[in-house]
Amino acid sequence: MAEVVAMRRQEDAGGPVHADLRDGILRLTLANPPANALSLATMTALQEALDAAGDDKAVLVVVIAAQGKLFSGGHDLKEMQGHRADDDRGRAFFEHTFATCSRLMQTIVALPQPVIAAVDGAATAAGCQLVASCDLAIATDRSTFGVNGIDVGLFCSTPAVALSRKIKPKHAMEMLLTGEMIDASSAREFGLINRVVPPEYLNQIVTKYAQAIAAKSPLAIRMGKQAFYAQIEKPLPEAYDIASGVMVENMLARDAAEGIDAFIGKRKPEWTGE
């Protein structure tokens, strides 16, 4: 599979998303600088890569990164503005764009594998939404974050969905109402990102996280991620019902039996993903 992905990367060298699979870690890089805008083509390419990853047992962790000085400036406003000349003033294109974006963000959450955002530079509007949608996010100390659609007369309603599920409502509304950018330390304080690192250590730290996750039972990771998002919006009793059911199924899995035996026997477990 690594050879197939590498070949695809060479073939799509001019495409908006590059894919590279090594040792179970799939790195998807936004490759349309300087803005790395989430154009329709970029979102479609990212969606296709994630769909393929979800069905690939060789992929244990996904990393979303970007080329250049910006992580992502959000939707391609020039592309969208150009469709105002359509007969429907762009309604059909706008609906298609936001439906595509919404599906993409939900795919990240529903993906069996954990997704880590590796952020170096600004992540604004839908770019910030992309960061918020990922399970983990590591950012450099020069990164900034904002949902600044309000500056051009657009309240970032769809980015608000992901943002409000990762940070406190008042912090989310502060960002949404003012459009002001926050620095990496504030983003960590708000709960949007996990760690702040110097630029020269970003890849090293992200790889360390990815390798730590890849070393665990892929079945347990898959079941745990699904359960985490299934329970998080539920009332407490229902959340525990969901989590308890998953724990029972997880305990019955071969990987759990192997992992516990290995722990008791003080040896390294051998995961099968079953």
Short mmCIF file of the C-alpha atoms (twelve columns), coordinates in Angstrom:
data_MODEL
# 
_entry.id   MODEL 
# 
loop_
_atom_site.group_PDB 
_atom_site.id 
_atom_site.type_symbol 
_atom_site.label_atom_id 
_atom_site.label_alt_id 
_atom_site.label_comp_id 
_atom_site.label_asym_id 
_atom_site.label_seq_id 
_atom_site.Cartn_x 
_atom_site.Cartn_y 
_atom_site.Cartn_z 
_atom_site.pdbx_PDB_model_num 
ATOM 1   C CA . MET A 1   0.000   0.000   0.000   1 
ATOM 2   C CA . ALA A 2   2.870   2.380   0.766   1 
ATOM 3   C CA . GLU A 3   4.139   1.903   -2.783  1 
ATOM 4   C CA . VAL A 4   0.677   2.607   -4.196  1 
ATOM 5   C CA . VAL A 5   0.347   5.818   -2.197  1 
ATOM 6   C CA . ALA A 6   3.849   6.914   -3.144  1 
ATOM 7   C CA . MET A 7   3.031   6.289   -6.804  1 
ATOM 8   C CA . ARG A 8   -0.210  8.239   -6.499  1 
ATOM 9   C CA . ARG A 9   1.706   11.088  -4.888  1 
ATOM 10  C CA . GLN A 10  4.053   11.248  -7.859  1 
ATOM 11  C CA . GLU A 11  1.158   11.172  -10.325 1 
ATOM 12  C CA . ASP A 12  -0.714  13.905  -8.454  1 
ATOM 13  C CA . ALA A 13  2.335   16.065  -7.840  1 
ATOM 14  C CA . GLY A 14  0.454   19.052  -9.229  1 
ATOM 15  C CA . GLY A 15  -2.727  18.295  -7.291  1 
ATOM 16  C CA . PRO A 16  -4.041  20.204  -4.262  1 
ATOM 17  C CA . VAL A 17  -3.447  17.351  -1.787  1 
ATOM 18  C CA . HIS A 18  -0.359  15.128  -1.544  1 
ATOM 19  C CA . ALA A 19  -0.476  11.742  0.199   1 
ATOM 20  C CA . ASP A 20  2.392   9.824   1.740   1 
ATOM 21  C CA . LEU A 21  2.013   6.606   3.775   1 
ATOM 22  C CA . ARG A 22  4.901   5.423   5.924   1 
ATOM 23  C CA . ASP A 23  4.857   2.964   8.827   1 
ATOM 24  C CA . GLY A 24  1.090   3.224   9.204   1 
ATOM 25  C CA . ILE A 25  1.062   7.040   9.256   1 
ATOM 26  C CA . LEU A 26  -0.707  8.671   6.303   1 
ATOM 27  C CA . ARG A 27  0.351   12.289  5.807   1 
ATOM 28  C CA . LEU A 28  -2.063  14.382  3.734   1 
ATOM 29  C CA . THR A 29  -0.570  17.731  2.792   1 
ATOM 30  C CA . LEU A 30  -2.550  20.703  1.499   1 
ATOM 31  C CA . ALA A 31  -0.436  21.720  -1.460  1 
ATOM 32  C CA . ASN A 32  -1.931  24.853  -2.965  1 
ATOM 33  C CA . PRO A 33  -0.003  27.688  -1.300  1 
ATOM 34  C CA . PRO A 34  0.137   30.479  -0.475  1 
ATOM 35  C CA . ALA A 35  -3.382  30.296  1.052   1 
ATOM 36  C CA . ASN A 36  -3.978  26.531  0.860   1 
ATOM 37  C CA . ALA A 37  -7.593  27.538  0.328   1 
ATOM 38  C CA . LEU A 38  -10.272 24.895  0.742   1 
ATOM 39  C CA . SER A 39  -11.486 25.210  -2.817  1 
ATOM 40  C CA . LEU A 40  -13.984 22.692  -4.129  1 
ATOM 41  C CA . ALA A 41  -11.142 20.792  -5.813  1 
ATOM 42  C CA . THR A 42  -9.065  20.726  -2.617  1 
ATOM 43  C CA . MET A 43  -11.959 19.539  -0.460  1 
ATOM 44  C CA . THR A 44  -12.852 16.875  -3.020  1 
ATOM 45  C CA . ALA A 45  -9.259  15.617  -3.139  1 
ATOM 46  C CA . LEU A 46  -9.042  15.552  0.666   1 
ATOM 47  C CA . GLN A 47  -12.390 13.746  0.872   1 
ATOM 48  C CA . GLU A 48  -11.230 11.083  -1.588  1 
ATOM 49  C CA . ALA A 49  -7.997  10.567  0.352   1 
ATOM 50  C CA . LEU A 50  -9.850  10.202  3.656   1 
ATOM 51  C CA . ASP A 51  -12.420 7.828   2.170   1 
ATOM 52  C CA . ALA A 52  -9.613  5.626   0.881   1 
ATOM 53  C CA . ALA A 53  -7.803  5.788   4.234   1 
ATOM 54  C CA . GLY A 54  -10.883 4.733   6.166   1 
ATOM 55  C CA . ASP A 55  -11.004 1.442   4.254   1 
ATOM 56  C CA . ASP A 56  -7.250  0.806   4.380   1 
ATOM 57  C CA . LYS A 57  -6.028  -1.365  7.274   1 
ATOM 58  C CA . ALA A 58  -2.472  -0.231  6.555   1 
ATOM 59  C CA . VAL A 59  -3.410  3.293   7.696   1 
ATOM 60  C CA . LEU A 60  -3.263  3.598   11.484  1 
ATOM 61  C CA . VAL A 61  -3.077  7.384   11.903  1 
ATOM 62  C CA . VAL A 62  -3.758  10.319  9.568   1 
ATOM 63  C CA . VAL A 63  -1.862  13.623  9.718   1 
ATOM 64  C CA . ILE A 64  -3.173  16.709  7.909   1 
ATOM 65  C CA . ALA A 65  -0.459  19.272  7.209   1 
ATOM 66  C CA . ALA A 66  0.156   22.056  4.693   1 
ATOM 67  C CA . GLN A 67  2.854   23.533  2.491   1 
ATOM 68  C CA . GLY A 68  3.993   27.135  2.771   1 
ATOM 69  C CA . LYS A 69  3.523   29.798  5.413   1 
ATOM 70  C CA . LEU A 70  -0.230  29.321  5.943   1 
ATOM 71  C CA . PHE A 71  -2.036  26.211  7.106   1 
ATOM 72  C CA . SER A 72  -5.261  27.208  5.373   1 
ATOM 73  C CA . GLY A 73  -7.060  30.466  4.681   1 
ATOM 74  C CA . GLY A 74  -10.447 28.755  4.504   1 
ATOM 75  C CA . HIS A 75  -12.786 28.678  1.549   1 
ATOM 76  C CA . ASP A 76  -11.657 30.079  -1.793  1 
ATOM 77  C CA . LEU A 77  -13.599 33.354  -1.742  1 
ATOM 78  C CA . LYS A 78  -12.532 34.270  -5.286  1 
ATOM 79  C CA . GLU A 79  -13.932 30.977  -6.541  1 
ATOM 80  C CA . MET A 80  -17.188 31.559  -4.685  1 
ATOM 81  C CA . GLN A 81  -17.462 35.203  -5.683  1 
ATOM 82  C CA . GLY A 82  -17.083 34.224  -9.336  1 
ATOM 83  C CA . HIS A 83  -20.334 32.280  -9.182  1 
ATOM 84  C CA . ARG A 84  -22.382 35.341  -8.301  1 
ATOM 85  C CA . ALA A 85  -22.703 35.796  -12.070 1 
ATOM 86  C CA . ASP A 86  -24.620 32.480  -12.315 1 
ATOM 87  C CA . ASP A 87  -28.323 32.618  -13.102 1 
ATOM 88  C CA . ASP A 88  -29.146 31.737  -9.488  1 
ATOM 89  C CA . ARG A 89  -26.592 34.251  -8.125  1 
ATOM 90  C CA . GLY A 90  -24.426 31.341  -7.040  1 
ATOM 91  C CA . ARG A 91  -26.938 29.545  -4.809  1 
ATOM 92  C CA . ALA A 92  -26.364 26.082  -6.297  1 
ATOM 93  C CA . PHE A 93  -22.579 26.423  -6.107  1 
ATOM 94  C CA . PHE A 94  -22.699 27.759  -2.551  1 
ATOM 95  C CA . GLU A 95  -24.959 24.891  -1.471  1 
ATOM 96  C CA . HIS A 96  -22.635 22.371  -3.106  1 
ATOM 97  C CA . THR A 97  -19.543 23.966  -1.527  1 
ATOM 98  C CA . PHE A 98  -20.896 24.015  2.017   1 
ATOM 99  C CA . ALA A 99  -22.383 20.525  1.699   1 
ATOM 100 C CA . THR A 100 -18.989 19.261  0.520   1 
ATOM 101 C CA . CYS A 101 -17.271 21.006  3.424   1 
ATOM 102 C CA . SER A 102 -19.751 19.669  5.968   1 
ATOM 103 C CA . ARG A 103 -19.307 16.127  4.688   1 
ATOM 104 C CA . LEU A 104 -15.523 16.490  4.826   1 
ATOM 105 C CA . MET A 105 -15.519 17.661  8.444   1 
ATOM 106 C CA . GLN A 106 -17.896 14.890  9.485   1 
ATOM 107 C CA . THR A 107 -15.728 12.334  7.701   1 
ATOM 108 C CA . ILE A 108 -12.746 13.359  9.830   1 
ATOM 109 C CA . VAL A 109 -14.759 12.800  13.009  1 
ATOM 110 C CA . ALA A 110 -16.204 9.496   11.757  1 
ATOM 111 C CA . LEU A 111 -12.920 8.184   10.345  1 
ATOM 112 C CA . PRO A 112 -11.842 4.967   12.145  1 
ATOM 113 C CA . GLN A 113 -8.293  6.288   12.507  1 
ATOM 114 C CA . PRO A 114 -7.301  9.281   14.661  1 
ATOM 115 C CA . VAL A 115 -6.562  12.457  12.682  1 
ATOM 116 C CA . ILE A 116 -3.869  14.903  13.793  1 
ATOM 117 C CA . ALA A 117 -3.595  18.462  12.462  1 
ATOM 118 C CA . ALA A 118 0.010   19.655  12.091  1 
ATOM 119 C CA . VAL A 119 -0.344  23.438  11.964  1 
ATOM 120 C CA . ASP A 120 2.362   25.907  10.997  1 
ATOM 121 C CA . GLY A 121 0.963   29.318  10.149  1 
ATOM 122 C CA . ALA A 122 -2.493  30.851  10.033  1 
ATOM 123 C CA . ALA A 123 -5.645  28.727  10.096  1 
ATOM 124 C CA . THR A 124 -8.657  30.894  9.383   1 
ATOM 125 C CA . ALA A 125 -12.391 30.357  8.826   1 
ATOM 126 C CA . ALA A 126 -12.856 26.882  7.293   1 
ATOM 127 C CA . GLY A 127 -9.132  26.321  7.863   1 
ATOM 128 C CA . CYS A 128 -9.714  26.771  11.590  1 
ATOM 129 C CA . GLN A 129 -12.765 24.524  11.230  1 
ATOM 130 C CA . LEU A 130 -10.494 21.853  9.777   1 
ATOM 131 C CA . VAL A 131 -8.176  22.092  12.794  1 
ATOM 132 C CA . ALA A 132 -11.114 21.924  15.205  1 
ATOM 133 C CA . SER A 133 -12.503 18.868  13.421  1 
ATOM 134 C CA . CYS A 134 -9.302  16.867  13.894  1 
ATOM 135 C CA . ASP A 135 -8.937  14.650  16.966  1 
ATOM 136 C CA . LEU A 136 -5.614  16.212  17.952  1 
ATOM 137 C CA . ALA A 137 -3.803  19.370  16.850  1 
ATOM 138 C CA . ILE A 138 -0.156  20.337  17.285  1 
ATOM 139 C CA . ALA A 139 0.828   23.870  16.284  1 
ATOM 140 C CA . THR A 140 3.979   25.918  16.036  1 
ATOM 141 C CA . ASP A 141 4.397   28.980  18.215  1 
ATOM 142 C CA . ARG A 142 4.028   31.219  15.150  1 
ATOM 143 C CA . SER A 143 0.613   29.794  14.239  1 
ATOM 144 C CA . THR A 144 -2.566  31.834  14.583  1 
ATOM 145 C CA . PHE A 145 -6.230  30.930  14.483  1 
ATOM 146 C CA . GLY A 146 -9.413  32.769  13.629  1 
ATOM 147 C CA . VAL A 147 -12.947 32.494  12.305  1 
ATOM 148 C CA . ASN A 148 -12.935 35.901  10.673  1 
ATOM 149 C CA . GLY A 149 -15.731 35.615  8.137   1 
ATOM 150 C CA . ILE A 150 -17.500 38.354  10.056  1 
ATOM 151 C CA . ASP A 151 -14.895 40.770  8.668   1 
ATOM 152 C CA . VAL A 152 -16.361 40.291  5.171   1 
ATOM 153 C CA . GLY A 153 -20.003 40.122  6.264   1 
ATOM 154 C CA . LEU A 154 -20.154 36.353  6.809   1 
ATOM 155 C CA . PHE A 155 -20.757 34.821  10.217  1 
ATOM 156 C CA . CYS A 156 -18.733 31.583  10.268  1 
ATOM 157 C CA . SER A 157 -21.740 29.392  11.040  1 
ATOM 158 C CA . THR A 158 -20.315 26.119  9.722   1 
ATOM 159 C CA . PRO A 159 -16.893 26.585  11.372  1 
ATOM 160 C CA . ALA A 160 -18.869 27.331  14.556  1 
ATOM 161 C CA . VAL A 161 -20.150 23.737  14.582  1 
ATOM 162 C CA . ALA A 162 -16.661 22.262  14.961  1 
ATOM 163 C CA . LEU A 163 -15.347 25.126  17.073  1 
ATOM 164 C CA . SER A 164 -18.175 25.004  19.636  1 
ATOM 165 C CA . ARG A 165 -17.584 21.293  20.129  1 
ATOM 166 C CA . LYS A 166 -13.929 21.783  20.996  1 
ATOM 167 C CA . ILE A 167 -13.819 24.996  23.046  1 
ATOM 168 C CA . LYS A 168 -16.035 26.770  25.560  1 
ATOM 169 C CA . PRO A 169 -19.055 28.632  24.101  1 
ATOM 170 C CA . LYS A 170 -17.907 32.065  25.292  1 
ATOM 171 C CA . HIS A 171 -14.468 31.553  23.747  1 
ATOM 172 C CA . ALA A 172 -16.102 30.399  20.514  1 
ATOM 173 C CA . MET A 173 -18.440 33.384  20.416  1 
ATOM 174 C CA . GLU A 174 -15.551 35.744  21.158  1 
ATOM 175 C CA . MET A 175 -13.741 34.458  18.078  1 
ATOM 176 C CA . LEU A 176 -16.878 34.354  15.920  1 
ATOM 177 C CA . LEU A 177 -18.177 37.805  16.832  1 
ATOM 178 C CA . THR A 178 -14.918 39.743  16.722  1 
ATOM 179 C CA . GLY A 179 -13.128 37.910  13.928  1 
ATOM 180 C CA . GLU A 180 -9.885  38.533  15.808  1 
ATOM 181 C CA . MET A 181 -6.999  36.103  15.439  1 
ATOM 182 C CA . ILE A 182 -5.679  34.332  18.515  1 
ATOM 183 C CA . ASP A 183 -2.112  33.120  18.968  1 
ATOM 184 C CA . ALA A 184 -1.079  29.528  19.556  1 
ATOM 185 C CA . SER A 185 -0.845  29.881  23.326  1 
ATOM 186 C CA . SER A 186 -4.408  31.224  23.483  1 
ATOM 187 C CA . ALA A 187 -5.574  28.452  21.171  1 
ATOM 188 C CA . ARG A 188 -4.106  25.918  23.579  1 
ATOM 189 C CA . GLU A 189 -5.677  27.694  26.550  1 
ATOM 190 C CA . PHE A 190 -9.044  27.640  24.755  1 
ATOM 191 C CA . GLY A 191 -8.667  23.912  24.037  1 
ATOM 192 C CA . LEU A 192 -8.436  24.204  20.262  1 
ATOM 193 C CA . ILE A 193 -4.959  22.641  20.068  1 
ATOM 194 C CA . ASN A 194 -3.020  20.193  22.237  1 
ATOM 195 C CA . ARG A 195 0.546   21.509  22.153  1 
ATOM 196 C CA . VAL A 196 2.610   24.481  21.008  1 
ATOM 197 C CA . VAL A 197 6.089   23.735  19.682  1 
ATOM 198 C CA . PRO A 198 8.908   25.561  17.872  1 
ATOM 199 C CA . PRO A 199 8.605   25.254  14.069  1 
ATOM 200 C CA . GLU A 200 11.716  23.108  13.764  1 
ATOM 201 C CA . TYR A 201 10.193  20.479  16.075  1 
ATOM 202 C CA . LEU A 202 6.673   20.296  14.591  1 
ATOM 203 C CA . ASN A 203 7.207   17.225  12.417  1 
ATOM 204 C CA . GLN A 204 9.147   15.468  15.151  1 
ATOM 205 C CA . ILE A 205 6.443   15.995  17.782  1 
ATOM 206 C CA . VAL A 206 3.584   15.133  15.420  1 
ATOM 207 C CA . THR A 207 5.390   11.951  14.376  1 
ATOM 208 C CA . LYS A 208 5.959   11.068  18.032  1 
ATOM 209 C CA . TYR A 209 2.220   11.371  18.733  1 
ATOM 210 C CA . ALA A 210 1.352   9.418   15.592  1 
ATOM 211 C CA . GLN A 211 3.822   6.639   16.392  1 
ATOM 212 C CA . ALA A 212 2.525   6.345   19.941  1 
ATOM 213 C CA . ILE A 213 -1.016  5.888   18.633  1 
ATOM 214 C CA . ALA A 214 0.056   3.544   15.823  1 
ATOM 215 C CA . ALA A 215 1.687   1.275   18.409  1 
ATOM 216 C CA . LYS A 216 -1.663  0.652   20.120  1 
ATOM 217 C CA . SER A 217 -4.383  -1.837  19.181  1 
ATOM 218 C CA . PRO A 218 -6.046  -0.488  16.019  1 
ATOM 219 C CA . LEU A 219 -9.307  -2.119  17.074  1 
ATOM 220 C CA . ALA A 220 -9.288  -0.431  20.475  1 
ATOM 221 C CA . ILE A 221 -8.425  2.918   18.873  1 
ATOM 222 C CA . ARG A 222 -11.217 2.554   16.319  1 
ATOM 223 C CA . MET A 223 -13.838 1.533   18.892  1 
ATOM 224 C CA . GLY A 224 -12.688 4.165   21.369  1 
ATOM 225 C CA . LYS A 225 -12.817 7.039   18.908  1 
ATOM 226 C CA . GLN A 226 -16.292 6.067   17.745  1 
ATOM 227 C CA . ALA A 227 -17.540 5.775   21.330  1 
ATOM 228 C CA . PHE A 228 -15.960 9.077   22.355  1 
ATOM 229 C CA . TYR A 229 -17.891 11.059  19.755  1 
ATOM 230 C CA . ALA A 230 -21.066 9.016   20.197  1 
ATOM 231 C CA . GLN A 231 -21.310 9.822   23.911  1 
ATOM 232 C CA . ILE A 232 -19.956 13.337  24.106  1 
ATOM 233 C CA . GLU A 233 -23.217 15.110  23.217  1 
ATOM 234 C CA . LYS A 234 -25.466 12.708  25.157  1 
ATOM 235 C CA . PRO A 235 -26.957 13.077  28.661  1 
ATOM 236 C CA . LEU A 236 -24.851 11.366  31.332  1 
ATOM 237 C CA . PRO A 237 -26.934 8.143   31.715  1 
ATOM 238 C CA . GLU A 238 -27.098 7.600   27.940  1 
ATOM 239 C CA . ALA A 239 -23.393 8.382   27.592  1 
ATOM 240 C CA . TYR A 240 -22.537 5.700   30.137  1 
ATOM 241 C CA . ASP A 241 -24.856 3.211   28.408  1 
ATOM 242 C CA . ILE A 242 -23.031 3.793   25.133  1 
ATOM 243 C CA . ALA A 243 -19.590 3.639   26.722  1 
ATOM 244 C CA . SER A 244 -20.377 0.540   28.780  1 
ATOM 245 C CA . GLY A 245 -21.609 -1.332  25.713  1 
ATOM 246 C CA . VAL A 246 -18.450 -0.454  23.825  1 
ATOM 247 C CA . MET A 247 -16.272 -1.531  26.761  1 
ATOM 248 C CA . VAL A 248 -17.977 -4.949  26.789  1 
ATOM 249 C CA . GLU A 249 -17.374 -5.447  23.069  1 
ATOM 250 C CA . ASN A 250 -13.815 -4.180  23.426  1 
ATOM 251 C CA . MET A 251 -13.150 -6.623  26.298  1 
ATOM 252 C CA . LEU A 252 -14.418 -9.502  24.146  1 
ATOM 253 C CA . ALA A 253 -11.992 -8.627  21.326  1 
ATOM 254 C CA . ARG A 254 -8.842  -10.640 20.721  1 
ATOM 255 C CA . ASP A 255 -6.645  -7.544  21.024  1 
ATOM 256 C CA . ALA A 256 -7.933  -6.897  24.550  1 
ATOM 257 C CA . ALA A 257 -7.261  -10.487 25.588  1 
ATOM 258 C CA . GLU A 258 -3.773  -10.268 24.062  1 
ATOM 259 C CA . GLY A 259 -3.052  -6.878  25.605  1 
ATOM 260 C CA . ILE A 260 -4.069  -7.937  29.108  1 
ATOM 261 C CA . ASP A 261 -2.146  -11.219 28.823  1 
ATOM 262 C CA . ALA A 262 0.911   -9.258  27.670  1 
ATOM 263 C CA . PHE A 263 0.559   -6.819  30.574  1 
ATOM 264 C CA . ILE A 264 0.291   -9.628  33.097  1 
ATOM 265 C CA . GLY A 265 3.136   -11.512 31.434  1 
ATOM 266 C CA . LYS A 266 5.269   -8.351  31.224  1 
ATOM 267 C CA . ARG A 267 5.801   -8.672  27.467  1 
ATOM 268 C CA . LYS A 268 5.055   -6.582  24.382  1 
ATOM 269 C CA . PRO A 269 1.590   -7.259  22.896  1 
ATOM 270 C CA . GLU A 270 1.141   -8.435  19.314  1 
ATOM 271 C CA . TRP A 271 -1.896  -6.705  17.857  1 
ATOM 272 C CA . THR A 272 -4.053  -8.292  15.161  1 
ATOM 273 C CA . GLY A 273 -6.723  -5.603  14.950  1 
ATOM 274 C CA . GLU A 274 -9.402  -8.142  15.882  1 
# 
